[in-house]
Amino acid sequence: MREFFLDVAPDLDSFLVYYVFGAGYGEVGRDDDAWWGFLDDQGLITPGDEDT
């Protein structure tokens, strides 16, 4: 399971930033639900906006 996770994201913080609170949510969730709307309203769905 760890190997699978590492294929998706190098660590938990990166996963959360991209897939839960960022543009990656549309890849794993639905891009037409309330959470996606919230992320869009906050300007968080544009790839490359993450702090590096």
WOTAQUI-V980932 format. One record per residue. N is the residue number from 1. RES is the residue in three letters. SS is DSSP state (H for helix, E for strand, L for the rest). PHI is phi in degrees with one decimal (none if undefined). D_FIRST is the distance of its C-alpha to the first C-alpha in whole Angstrom. Layout:
n={N | N}
res={RES | RES}
ss={SS | SS}
phi={PHI | PHI}
d_first={D_FIRST | D_FIRST}
//
This chain:
n={1 | 2 | 3 | 4 | 5 | 6 | 7 | 8 | 9 | 10 | 11 | 12 | 13 | 14 | 15 | 16 | 17 | 18 | 19 | 20 | 21 | 22 | 23 | 24 | 25 | 26 | 27 | 28 | 29 | 30 | 31 | 32 | 33 | 34 | 35 | 36 | 37 | 38 | 39 | 40 | 41 | 42 | 43 | 44 | 45 | 46 | 47 | 48 | 49 | 50 | 51 | 52}
res={MET | ARG | GLU | PHE | PHE | LEU | ASP | VAL | ALA | PRO | ASP | LEU | ASP | SER | PHE | LEU | VAL | TYR | TYR | VAL | PHE | GLY | ALA | GLY | TYR | GLY | GLU | VAL | GLY | ARG | ASP | ASP | ASP | ALA | TRP | TRP | GLY | PHE | LEU | ASP | ASP | GLN | GLY | LEU | ILE | THR | PRO | GLY | ASP | GLU | ASP | THR}
ss={L | H | H | H | H | H | H | H | L | L | L | H | H | H | H | H | H | H | H | H | L | L | L | L | H | H | H | H | L | L | L | L | L | H | H | H | H | H | H | H | H | L | L | L | L | L | L | L | L | L | L | L}
phi={none | -60.0 | -63.0 | -61.9 | -60.4 | -65.3 | -70.4 | -86.3 | -153.3 | -70.7 | -160.1 | -62.9 | -58.8 | -62.9 | -60.5 | -62.3 | -61.4 | -86.6 | -89.1 | -104.6 | -112.6 | -146.7 | -61.0 | -68.3 | -57.5 | -64.9 | -80.1 | -111.8 | -116.5 | -97.8 | -90.9 | -134.1 | -102.6 | -64.2 | -65.9 | -60.5 | -60.9 | -62.7 | -59.4 | -64.0 | -59.4 | -87.4 | 72.3 | -103.9 | -101.8 | -86.2 | -57.1 | 93.6 | -86.5 | -69.1 | -72.6 | -118.6}
d_first={0 | 4 | 5 | 5 | 6 | 9 | 10 | 11 | 13 | 13 | 13 | 14 | 17 | 17 | 15 | 17 | 20 | 20 | 18 | 19 | 22 | 23 | 24 | 20 | 21 | 23 | 20 | 17 | 20 | 24 | 26 | 29 | 28 | 30 | 27 | 27 | 31 | 30 | 28 | 31 | 34 | 32 | 32 | 28 | 27 | 29 | 26 | 27 | 28 | 26 | 27 | 26}
//
